[in-house]
Amino acid sequence: MRKTTKLEAILWSVALPGFGQLLNGQLIKGLTFIFLEFLINTKSSFNHAILYSFLGQINKAFEVVNYQWLMFYPCVYMYAMYDAYKYSTKNTPYLSFLPFVSSAYTVTVGLMYSSKLQFRNVLLGPIWLPMIFLVPGLILGFLVRYILMKCLKRSDECS
């Protein structure tokens, strides 16, 4: 059987957490992530918030979303993506988890500030602002990984 590529595993995990694990042959783990996705999605009214956000009805998105449940989503989502990535290959690059972890943090922060933070007097809401906060999380994670790799390489050269 053909091994899943890293990109394939990540993109299927973006579509639905757990799909990457199913592709990697990890049935129980994949079904667990799918169950968590549906549980958090349902309890947080995430799909309704997405619908209202895409329709530009940010106030309605705020009304329907349950933050107590939605706060779990970024970590589960990013961990499922990393896990699918990690197990899609035999050689996982050193510190490759950092962009995923830092993105989970920044998306969560974006979610926490989604009812307060505005851009040009526009409130982006519980969907768009966390999505925007993904970008600095990825940049931060890759930057920290790069710096640590350079430091580790230098310390190896000095040994």
Secondary structure, DSSP 8 states (H G I E B T S, - for coil): -----HHHHHHHHHHSTTHHHHHTT-HHHHHHHHHHHHHHHHHHTHHHHHHHHHTT-HHHHHHH--HHHHTTHHHHHHHHHHHHHHTT-S---TTTTHHHHHHHHHHHHHHHTTTT-EETTEE-HHHHHHHHHHHHHHHHHHHHHHHHHHHHHHHHHH-
